[in-house]
Amino acid sequence: MRRDWLPIKTTPWSLGLMLVIALVMIQATKLPDPLNDWVYDRAITAWPAPVDNNVVIIAIDEFSLEQLGRWPWDRDLHASLIDKLHQAGAATVVMDILFTEPGSGDNALAEAMERHGRVALPVYLSAPTRGRMITEHLPTASLTRKTAALGHAHIELDNDGVARGLYLYNGLAGQLWPALSLAAEQPHPRRSSPPLPGYTNVRQDYRLVPLAGGAGTIPTYSYANILNYPVIKDEFTGKTVFVGATAAGFGDILPTPFSGLSRPMSGVEFHANVFSASQQHLLISQAPDWAPPGPESSCPASTGTPATQTAPRDHITGLHRPCRRPDSGLPDDAVCGQSSSSGCQRPCAADCSHPHRKRPQAGHDQPLHEPPTR
């Protein structure tokens, strides 16, 4: 005679119970984040967003460096470029280059920006280091007075090191700068509330960016070619022109869902993708967290630069990735801008992590000729 010692009956209740247990176990681990990322990556690579017809890139590429010489260039060249784009009918020019220190040709550049009337420049937030709080770097005073808009140029990296989105507003407490890609359309900074200490980094309105494709998808022209040869007017009439570095080892290096590390995207093209998606109302808001915050966890250590280091002149904008915070009484994603003795960037809330939210690792903007360290 045979006896079944462990009979198993399959019923809707047992199946439902197993499903609930599986979901609870998944939610209690870090599996949701990579699973969400995998599904999102498969979706946007299978159905890329269309490229808006009114966005182009002028690239500081290898050919331009060969033709125009070593970086930094005299700012008279940037003035000449803006004048040519103005004559060609470009609606807006977004310079993805930092001008934080006075340089040769500042007056010519400021005058060219004034003549055009719609030139946006980036703001740079250097990460805190031991003994030094987070610092905001604006363009020189003469250029700030003539720019039509200022915007932050920081792009977020998720835990796997892939760039998928950014905050629409980022800055120190009291004044949040719009994203550089949207600054020309939304030129006015946002005020943060409630009032916070001036060294607090506040970031609001995170958006996922459905990219149009891998590197090189958006129409791109070489800086040297535009500067040295006649411009066909129809190529730029009514368009928003992004100017920034694409040369290898020069400026931002951003792995994306389309490429990973095999063919990273330049920061200027990522910003152009943000603009393209925004014009078509395709930016994606993350669903609100339905589960309560988990226990307090430690903030990843900052890889900040020495306290004496400052952003180099004509610095190609890079990345700033302080950790995110859970829901609290503070504004969305507020991070205090003072480092501890251990090098950790202390969050203003009790936690700097949330079990159901992507948490970019702490980092800092990189020097001009060094690729970001991941």
C-alpha positions as a Markdown table, in Angstrom:
| # | Residue | x | y | z |
|---|---|---|---|---|
| 1 | Met | 0.0 | 0.0 | 0.0 |
| 2 | Arg | 1.3 | 3.5 | -0.9 |
| 3 | Arg | 0.6 | 6.5 | 1.2 |
| 4 | Asp | 1.1 | 10.2 | 0.3 |
| 5 | Trp | 2.5 | 11.8 | 3.4 |
| 6 | Leu | 2.5 | 15.4 | 2.1 |
| 7 | Pro | -0.6 | 15.7 | -0.1 |
| 8 | Ile | -0.8 | 19.1 | -1.8 |
| 9 | Lys | -4.1 | 20.5 | -3.0 |
| 10 | Thr | -4.0 | 23.3 | -5.5 |
| 11 | Thr | -6.8 | 25.8 | -4.8 |
| 12 | Pro | -7.3 | 29.5 | -5.6 |
| 13 | Trp | -6.6 | 30.3 | -1.9 |
| 14 | Ser | -3.3 | 28.4 | -1.9 |
| 15 | Leu | -2.2 | 30.0 | -5.2 |
| 16 | Gly | -3.2 | 33.4 | -3.9 |
| 17 | Leu | -1.3 | 32.9 | -0.7 |
| 18 | Met | 1.8 | 31.8 | -2.5 |
| 19 | Leu | 1.6 | 34.8 | -4.8 |
| 20 | Val | 1.2 | 37.2 | -1.8 |
| 21 | Ile | 4.2 | 35.6 | -0.1 |
| 22 | Ala | 6.3 | 35.9 | -3.2 |
| 23 | Leu | 5.3 | 39.6 | -3.7 |
| 24 | Val | 6.1 | 40.4 | 0.0 |
| 25 | Met | 9.5 | 38.7 | -0.3 |
| 26 | Ile | 10.3 | 40.5 | -3.5 |
| 27 | Gln | 9.2 | 43.9 | -2.0 |
| 28 | Ala | 11.4 | 43.2 | 1.1 |
| 29 | Thr | 14.5 | 42.9 | -1.0 |
| 30 | Lys | 16.2 | 45.1 | -3.6 |
| 31 | Leu | 14.8 | 43.1 | -6.5 |
| 32 | Pro | 12.1 | 45.7 | -7.4 |
| 33 | Asp | 14.6 | 48.3 | -8.5 |
| 34 | Pro | 16.6 | 46.2 | -11.0 |
| 35 | Leu | 13.4 | 44.6 | -12.2 |
| 36 | Asn | 11.8 | 48.0 | -12.8 |
| 37 | Asp | 15.0 | 49.1 | -14.5 |
| 38 | Trp | 15.0 | 46.0 | -16.8 |
| 39 | Val | 11.4 | 46.4 | -17.8 |
| 40 | Tyr | 11.9 | 50.2 | -18.4 |
| 41 | Asp | 15.0 | 49.6 | -20.4 |
| 42 | Arg | 13.4 | 47.0 | -22.6 |
| 43 | Ala | 10.4 | 49.2 | -23.2 |
| 44 | Ile | 12.2 | 52.4 | -24.3 |
| 45 | Thr | 14.8 | 50.6 | -26.4 |
| 46 | Ala | 12.0 | 48.7 | -28.2 |
| 47 | Trp | 9.9 | 51.8 | -28.7 |
| 48 | Pro | 12.3 | 54.8 | -28.8 |
| 49 | Ala | 10.8 | 58.3 | -28.5 |
| 50 | Pro | 10.7 | 60.3 | -31.7 |
| 51 | Val | 13.2 | 63.1 | -32.1 |
| 52 | Asp | 11.6 | 66.6 | -32.0 |
| 53 | Asn | 12.2 | 68.4 | -35.3 |
| 54 | Asn | 13.4 | 71.6 | -33.5 |
| 55 | Val | 16.5 | 70.3 | -31.6 |
| 56 | Val | 20.0 | 70.0 | -32.9 |
| 57 | Ile | 23.5 | 69.6 | -31.4 |
| 58 | Ile | 26.7 | 71.4 | -32.2 |
| 59 | Ala | 29.5 | 69.2 | -31.0 |
| 60 | Ile | 32.9 | 70.0 | -29.6 |
| 61 | Asp | 34.2 | 66.8 | -31.2 |
| 62 | Glu | 37.7 | 65.5 | -32.0 |
| 63 | Phe | 37.7 | 67.3 | -35.4 |
| 64 | Ser | 36.9 | 70.6 | -33.7 |
| 65 | Leu | 39.7 | 70.2 | -31.2 |
| 66 | Glu | 42.1 | 69.4 | -34.1 |
| 67 | Gln | 41.0 | 72.4 | -36.1 |
| 68 | Leu | 40.6 | 75.0 | -33.3 |
| 69 | Gly | 43.4 | 73.9 | -30.9 |
| 70 | Arg | 43.5 | 72.7 | -27.3 |
| 71 | Trp | 40.9 | 73.5 | -24.7 |
| 72 | Pro | 39.9 | 75.9 | -23.3 |
| 73 | Trp | 39.3 | 78.0 | -26.4 |
| 74 | Asp | 39.2 | 81.8 | -26.4 |
| 75 | Arg | 35.6 | 82.9 | -25.7 |
| 76 | Asp | 35.7 | 85.0 | -28.9 |
| 77 | Leu | 35.1 | 81.7 | -30.7 |
| 78 | His | 31.9 | 81.1 | -28.7 |
| 79 | Ala | 30.8 | 84.7 | -29.5 |
| 80 | Ser | 31.3 | 84.1 | -33.2 |
| 81 | Leu | 29.4 | 80.8 | -33.0 |
| 82 | Ile | 26.4 | 82.5 | -31.3 |
| 83 | Asp | 26.4 | 85.3 | -33.9 |
| 84 | Lys | 26.4 | 82.8 | -36.8 |
| 85 | Leu | 23.5 | 80.9 | -35.1 |
| 86 | His | 21.7 | 84.2 | -34.6 |
| 87 | Gln | 22.1 | 85.0 | -38.3 |
| 88 | Ala | 20.9 | 81.5 | -39.2 |
| 89 | Gly | 17.7 | 82.0 | -37.2 |
| 90 | Ala | 18.3 | 79.7 | -34.2 |
| 91 | Ala | 15.6 | 80.3 | -31.7 |
| 92 | Thr | 17.6 | 79.3 | -28.6 |
| 93 | Val | 21.2 | 78.4 | -27.9 |
| 94 | Val | 22.0 | 76.3 | -24.8 |
| 95 | Met | 25.7 | 76.3 | -23.9 |
| 96 | Asp | 26.6 | 73.1 | -22.0 |
| 97 | Ile | 29.9 | 74.7 | -20.9 |
| 98 | Leu | 30.8 | 76.3 | -17.6 |
| 99 | Phe | 32.2 | 79.8 | -17.6 |
| 100 | Thr | 32.8 | 80.1 | -13.8 |
| 101 | Glu | 36.0 | 82.2 | -14.1 |
| 102 | Pro | 36.8 | 85.3 | -16.1 |
| 103 | Gly | 38.5 | 84.6 | -19.4 |
| 104 | Ser | 39.7 | 86.2 | -22.6 |
| 105 | Gly | 36.8 | 87.2 | -24.8 |
| 106 | Asp | 34.2 | 87.6 | -22.0 |
| 107 | Asn | 33.1 | 91.0 | -23.3 |
| 108 | Ala | 32.6 | 89.6 | -26.8 |
| 109 | Leu | 30.7 | 86.6 | -25.6 |
| 110 | Ala | 28.5 | 88.7 | -23.4 |
| 111 | Glu | 27.7 | 91.1 | -26.3 |
| 112 | Ala | 26.9 | 88.1 | -28.6 |
| 113 | Met | 24.6 | 86.7 | -26.0 |
| 114 | Glu | 22.8 | 90.0 | -25.6 |
| 115 | Arg | 22.4 | 90.3 | -29.4 |
| 116 | His | 20.9 | 86.9 | -29.7 |
| 117 | Gly | 18.7 | 87.3 | -26.6 |
| 118 | Arg | 18.0 | 83.6 | -25.9 |
| 119 | Val | 21.2 | 82.0 | -24.7 |
| 120 | Ala | 21.1 | 79.7 | -21.7 |
| 121 | Leu | 24.1 | 78.9 | -19.5 |
| 122 | Pro | 24.7 | 76.1 | -16.9 |
| 123 | Val | 24.9 | 76.3 | -13.1 |
| 124 | Tyr | 27.3 | 73.8 | -11.4 |
| 125 | Leu | 26.9 | 72.4 | -7.8 |
| 126 | Ser | 30.2 | 71.0 | -6.5 |
| 127 | Ala | 29.7 | 68.2 | -4.1 |
| 128 | Pro | 30.7 | 68.7 | -0.4 |
| 129 | Thr | 34.1 | 67.5 | 0.8 |
| 130 | Arg | 35.6 | 67.2 | 4.2 |
| 131 | Gly | 35.6 | 70.7 | 5.7 |
| 132 | Arg | 33.8 | 72.2 | 2.8 |
| 133 | Met | 30.1 | 72.6 | 2.2 |
| 134 | Ile | 28.4 | 72.2 | -1.2 |
| 135 | Thr | 29.1 | 75.1 | -3.4 |
| 136 | Glu | 27.1 | 76.7 | -6.2 |
| 137 | His | 29.1 | 77.9 | -9.3 |
| 138 | Leu | 27.5 | 80.4 | -11.6 |
| 139 | Pro | 28.9 | 82.0 | -14.8 |
| 140 | Thr | 31.0 | 85.1 | -14.4 |
| 141 | Ala | 29.0 | 88.2 | -13.4 |
| 142 | Ser | 29.3 | 89.8 | -16.9 |
| 143 | Leu | 27.9 | 86.6 | -18.5 |
| 144 | Thr | 25.2 | 86.1 | -15.9 |
| 145 | Arg | 23.8 | 89.6 | -16.6 |
| 146 | Lys | 23.5 | 88.9 | -20.3 |
| 147 | Thr | 22.2 | 85.3 | -20.2 |
| 148 | Ala | 18.5 | 84.7 | -20.9 |
| 149 | Ala | 18.4 | 81.8 | -18.4 |
| 150 | Leu | 20.4 | 79.7 | -16.0 |
| 151 | Gly | 19.9 | 76.0 | -15.5 |
| 152 | His | 21.5 | 73.2 | -13.6 |
| 153 | Ala | 23.3 | 70.6 | -15.7 |
| 154 | His | 23.2 | 67.6 | -13.3 |
| 155 | Ile | 22.1 | 64.2 | -14.5 |
| 156 | Glu | 21.2 | 61.4 | -12.2 |
| 157 | Leu | 22.8 | 57.9 | -12.3 |
| 158 | Asp | 20.9 | 55.0 | -10.8 |
| 159 | Asn | 22.4 | 52.2 | -8.7 |
| 160 | Asp | 23.6 | 50.3 | -11.7 |
| 161 | Gly | 25.4 | 53.4 | -13.1 |
| 162 | Val | 23.0 | 54.0 | -15.9 |
| 163 | Ala | 21.5 | 57.5 | -16.7 |
| 164 | Arg | 17.8 | 57.4 | -17.0 |
| 165 | Gly | 16.5 | 60.7 | -15.7 |
| 166 | Leu | 17.1 | 64.0 | -13.9 |
| 167 | Tyr | 15.5 | 66.5 | -11.6 |
| 168 | Leu | 13.6 | 69.3 | -13.2 |
| 169 | Tyr | 14.7 | 71.6 | -10.3 |
| 170 | Asn | 18.0 | 71.5 | -8.4 |
| 171 | Gly | 19.9 | 74.0 | -6.3 |
| 172 | Leu | 20.7 | 75.3 | -2.9 |
| 173 | Ala | 17.9 | 76.1 | -0.5 |
| 174 | Gly | 16.0 | 79.2 | -1.3 |
| 175 | Gln | 16.6 | 79.0 | -5.1 |
| 176 | Leu | 16.2 | 76.0 | -7.3 |
| 177 | Trp | 17.4 | 76.2 | -10.9 |
| 178 | Pro | 15.4 | 74.6 | -13.7 |
| 179 | Ala | 17.2 | 71.8 | -15.7 |
| 180 | Leu | 19.5 | 73.3 | -18.3 |
| 181 | Ser | 17.6 | 71.6 | -21.1 |
| 182 | Leu | 14.4 | 73.4 | -20.0 |
| 183 | Ala | 15.8 | 76.7 | -18.8 |
| 184 | Ala | 15.1 | 78.6 | -21.9 |
| 185 | Glu | 11.4 | 77.7 | -21.7 |
| 186 | Gln | 11.2 | 78.0 | -17.9 |
| 187 | Pro | 13.8 | 80.8 | -17.1 |
| 188 | His | 12.6 | 81.6 | -13.6 |
| 189 | Pro | 14.1 | 79.7 | -10.6 |
| 190 | Arg | 11.7 | 78.1 | -8.1 |
| 191 | Arg | 11.7 | 79.0 | -4.4 |
| 192 | Ser | 12.0 | 76.1 | -2.0 |
| 193 | Ser | 9.8 | 75.9 | 1.1 |
| 194 | Pro | 9.9 | 75.6 | 4.0 |
| 195 | Pro | 13.0 | 77.8 | 4.6 |
| 196 | Leu | 16.2 | 75.7 | 4.9 |
| 197 | Pro | 19.8 | 76.5 | 5.7 |
| 198 | Gly | 21.6 | 77.9 | 2.7 |
| 199 | Tyr | 24.0 | 75.0 | 2.3 |
| 200 | Thr | 21.1 | 72.5 | 1.7 |
| 201 | Asn | 20.9 | 70.9 | -1.7 |
| 202 | Val | 17.2 | 70.6 | -2.7 |
| 203 | Arg | 16.1 | 68.6 | -5.7 |
| 204 | Gln | 12.5 | 68.4 | -6.9 |
| 205 | Asp | 10.4 | 66.7 | -9.7 |
| 206 | Tyr | 12.4 | 63.7 | -10.8 |
| 207 | Arg | 11.6 | 62.6 | -14.3 |
| 208 | Leu | 12.6 | 59.6 | -16.4 |
| 209 | Val | 13.7 | 60.5 | -19.9 |
| 210 | Pro | 12.6 | 58.3 | -22.8 |
| 211 | Leu | 15.6 | 58.6 | -25.1 |
| 212 | Ala | 15.3 | 58.8 | -28.9 |
| 213 | Gly | 18.1 | 56.3 | -29.3 |
| 214 | Gly | 21.8 | 55.7 | -28.6 |
| 215 | Ala | 24.6 | 58.3 | -29.0 |
| 216 | Gly | 24.4 | 60.1 | -32.4 |
| 217 | Thr | 20.6 | 59.9 | -32.8 |
| 218 | Ile | 19.9 | 63.6 | -32.6 |
| 219 | Pro | 21.1 | 65.6 | -35.6 |
| 220 | Thr | 24.7 | 66.8 | -34.8 |
| 221 | Tyr | 27.0 | 69.3 | -36.5 |
| 222 | Ser | 30.7 | 69.8 | -35.8 |
| 223 | Tyr | 31.6 | 73.1 | -34.0 |
| 224 | Ala | 34.5 | 73.7 | -36.3 |
| 225 | Asn | 32.4 | 73.3 | -39.4 |
| 226 | Ile | 29.7 | 75.7 | -38.3 |
| 227 | Leu | 32.3 | 78.2 | -37.3 |
| 228 | Asn | 34.4 | 78.0 | -40.4 |
| 229 | Tyr | 31.9 | 77.5 | -43.2 |
| 230 | Pro | 28.7 | 79.2 | -44.4 |
| 231 | Val | 25.6 | 78.0 | -42.6 |
| 232 | Ile | 22.5 | 76.9 | -44.5 |
| 233 | Lys | 19.8 | 79.0 | -42.8 |
| 234 | Asp | 17.1 | 76.3 | -42.9 |
| 235 | Glu | 19.2 | 74.0 | -40.8 |
| 236 | Phe | 18.8 | 76.1 | -37.7 |
| 237 | Thr | 15.8 | 78.4 | -38.3 |
| 238 | Gly | 13.5 | 78.2 | -35.2 |
| 239 | Lys | 15.5 | 75.5 | -33.6 |
| 240 | Thr | 17.0 | 75.0 | -30.1 |
| 241 | Val | 20.7 | 74.4 | -30.5 |
| 242 | Phe | 22.7 | 72.6 | -27.8 |
| 243 | Val | 26.5 | 73.2 | -27.7 |
| 244 | Gly | 28.7 | 70.9 | -25.8 |
| 245 | Ala | 31.5 | 68.2 | -25.8 |
| 246 | Thr | 31.2 | 64.9 | -27.5 |
| 247 | Ala | 34.9 | 64.1 | -28.0 |
| 248 | Ala | 36.1 | 60.9 | -26.4 |
| 249 | Gly | 37.5 | 61.4 | -22.9 |
| 250 | Phe | 36.2 | 65.0 | -22.9 |
| 251 | Gly | 33.2 | 66.0 | -20.8 |
| 252 | Asp | 30.4 | 63.7 | -19.6 |
| 253 | Ile | 30.3 | 59.9 | -20.2 |
| 254 | Leu | 26.8 | 58.6 | -19.6 |
| 255 | Pro | 25.9 | 54.9 | -19.9 |
| 256 | Thr | 22.2 | 54.7 | -21.1 |
| 257 | Pro | 19.7 | 51.9 | -21.6 |
| 258 | Phe | 20.7 | 51.9 | -25.3 |
| 259 | Ser | 24.4 | 51.5 | -24.8 |
| 260 | Gly | 25.6 | 50.7 | -21.3 |
| 261 | Leu | 29.4 | 51.3 | -21.3 |
| 262 | Ser | 29.9 | 50.1 | -24.9 |
| 263 | Arg | 28.8 | 53.4 | -26.4 |
| 264 | Pro | 28.1 | 56.0 | -23.7 |
| 265 | Met | 26.2 | 59.2 | -24.5 |
| 266 | Ser | 27.6 | 62.7 | -24.0 |
| 267 | Gly | 26.0 | 64.9 | -21.5 |
| 268 | Val | 25.0 | 67.5 | -24.1 |
| 269 | Glu | 23.1 | 64.8 | -26.1 |
| 270 | Phe | 21.3 | 63.7 | -23.0 |
| 271 | His | 20.2 | 67.3 | -22.3 |
| 272 | Ala | 19.0 | 67.5 | -25.9 |
| 273 | Asn | 17.0 | 64.3 | -25.4 |
| 274 | Val | 15.4 | 65.9 | -22.3 |
| 275 | Phe | 14.4 | 68.9 | -24.4 |
| 276 | Ser | 13.1 | 66.7 | -27.2 |
| 277 | Ala | 11.0 | 64.6 | -24.9 |
| 278 | Ser | 9.7 | 67.6 | -23.0 |
| 279 | Gln | 8.5 | 69.3 | -26.2 |
| 280 | Gln | 6.4 | 66.2 | -27.0 |
| 281 | His | 5.2 | 65.8 | -23.4 |
| 282 | Leu | 6.9 | 62.5 | -23.0 |
| 283 | Leu | 8.8 | 62.9 | -19.7 |
| 284 | Ile | 7.8 | 60.2 | -17.2 |
| 285 | Ser | 6.9 | 60.9 | -13.6 |
| 286 | Gln | 7.6 | 58.0 | -11.2 |
| 287 | Ala | 4.6 | 56.6 | -9.4 |
| 288 | Pro | 4.4 | 57.6 | -5.7 |
| 289 | Asp | 5.8 | 55.1 | -3.1 |
| 290 | Trp | 3.0 | 53.0 | -1.6 |
| 291 | Ala | 5.0 | 51.3 | 1.1 |
| 292 | Pro | 6.4 | 53.0 | 4.2 |
| 293 | Pro | 10.1 | 53.9 | 4.4 |
| 294 | Gly | 12.4 | 51.2 | 5.6 |
| 295 | Pro | 14.8 | 51.3 | 8.5 |
| 296 | Glu | 17.5 | 53.9 | 8.5 |
| 297 | Ser | 20.5 | 53.0 | 6.3 |
| 298 | Ser | 23.9 | 54.6 | 5.9 |
| 299 | Cys | 24.7 | 57.1 | 3.2 |
| 300 | Pro | 27.3 | 56.0 | 0.7 |
| 301 | Ala | 30.6 | 57.7 | 1.1 |
| 302 | Ser | 31.2 | 60.8 | -1.1 |
| 303 | Thr | 34.1 | 60.6 | -3.5 |
| 304 | Gly | 34.6 | 64.4 | -3.2 |
| 305 | Thr | 37.6 | 66.3 | -4.5 |
| 306 | Pro | 40.1 | 68.0 | -2.2 |
| 307 | Ala | 38.7 | 71.1 | -0.5 |
| 308 | Thr | 41.0 | 73.4 | -2.5 |
| 309 | Gln | 39.8 | 72.2 | -5.9 |
| 310 | Thr | 37.4 | 74.4 | -7.9 |
| 311 | Ala | 35.7 | 73.9 | -11.2 |
| 312 | Pro | 38.2 | 74.7 | -14.0 |
| 313 | Arg | 37.6 | 77.5 | -16.4 |
| 314 | Asp | 35.3 | 76.6 | -19.3 |
| 315 | His | 34.5 | 73.3 | -17.5 |
| 316 | Ile | 32.3 | 70.9 | -19.5 |
| 317 | Thr | 29.5 | 70.2 | -17.2 |
| 318 | Gly | 29.4 | 66.9 | -15.4 |
| 319 | Leu | 27.4 | 65.0 | -12.8 |
| 320 | His | 26.3 | 65.6 | -9.2 |
| 321 | Arg | 24.6 | 62.7 | -7.6 |
| 322 | Pro | 23.9 | 63.0 | -3.8 |
| 323 | Cys | 21.7 | 60.3 | -2.4 |
| 324 | Arg | 17.9 | 60.7 | -2.3 |
| 325 | Arg | 15.9 | 60.9 | 0.9 |
| 326 | Pro | 12.6 | 59.3 | 2.0 |
| 327 | Asp | 9.4 | 61.3 | 2.6 |
| 328 | Ser | 9.7 | 63.6 | 5.5 |
| 329 | Gly | 8.8 | 67.2 | 6.5 |
| 330 | Leu | 11.5 | 68.5 | 4.2 |
| 331 | Pro | 11.0 | 69.4 | 0.5 |
| 332 | Asp | 11.4 | 66.5 | -2.0 |
| 333 | Asp | 14.9 | 65.2 | -2.0 |
| 334 | Ala | 16.7 | 67.7 | 0.3 |
| 335 | Val | 20.3 | 66.8 | 1.1 |
| 336 | Cys | 22.4 | 68.8 | 3.5 |
| 337 | Gly | 25.5 | 70.1 | 1.9 |
| 338 | Gln | 28.1 | 69.4 | 4.6 |
| 339 | Ser | 30.3 | 66.3 | 4.7 |
| 340 | Ser | 31.0 | 64.4 | 7.9 |
| 341 | Ser | 34.4 | 63.3 | 9.1 |
| 342 | Ser | 33.9 | 60.0 | 7.4 |
| 343 | Gly | 33.3 | 61.6 | 4.0 |
| 344 | Cys | 29.5 | 60.8 | 4.0 |
| 345 | Gln | 27.2 | 63.5 | 2.7 |
| 346 | Arg | 24.7 | 63.8 | 5.5 |
| 347 | Pro | 21.0 | 63.9 | 4.6 |
| 348 | Cys | 18.7 | 66.4 | 6.3 |
| 349 | Ala | 16.2 | 63.7 | 7.1 |
| 350 | Ala | 16.9 | 60.7 | 9.3 |
| 351 | Asp | 17.4 | 58.4 | 6.3 |
| 352 | Cys | 19.2 | 58.9 | 3.0 |
| 353 | Ser | 17.6 | 55.9 | 1.3 |
| 354 | His | 14.2 | 54.4 | 0.6 |
| 355 | Pro | 13.6 | 50.8 | -0.1 |
| 356 | His | 11.3 | 51.5 | -3.1 |
| 357 | Arg | 13.1 | 54.3 | -4.7 |
| 358 | Lys | 16.2 | 54.4 | -6.9 |
| 359 | Arg | 19.2 | 55.8 | -5.0 |
| 360 | Pro | 21.9 | 57.4 | -7.1 |
| 361 | Gln | 25.3 | 57.0 | -5.4 |
| 362 | Ala | 27.0 | 60.1 | -4.0 |
| 363 | Gly | 29.5 | 61.7 | -6.4 |
| 364 | His | 30.9 | 64.9 | -7.8 |
| 365 | Asp | 31.5 | 66.8 | -10.9 |
| 366 | Gln | 34.6 | 65.7 | -12.8 |
| 367 | Pro | 37.4 | 67.8 | -14.2 |
| 368 | Leu | 37.4 | 68.7 | -17.8 |
| 369 | His | 39.6 | 66.0 | -19.2 |
| 370 | Glu | 38.8 | 63.1 | -16.9 |
| 371 | Pro | 35.9 | 60.7 | -17.5 |
| 372 | Pro | 33.6 | 60.4 | -14.4 |
| 373 | Thr | 34.6 | 57.8 | -11.9 |
| 374 | Arg | 31.8 | 55.3 | -11.3 |
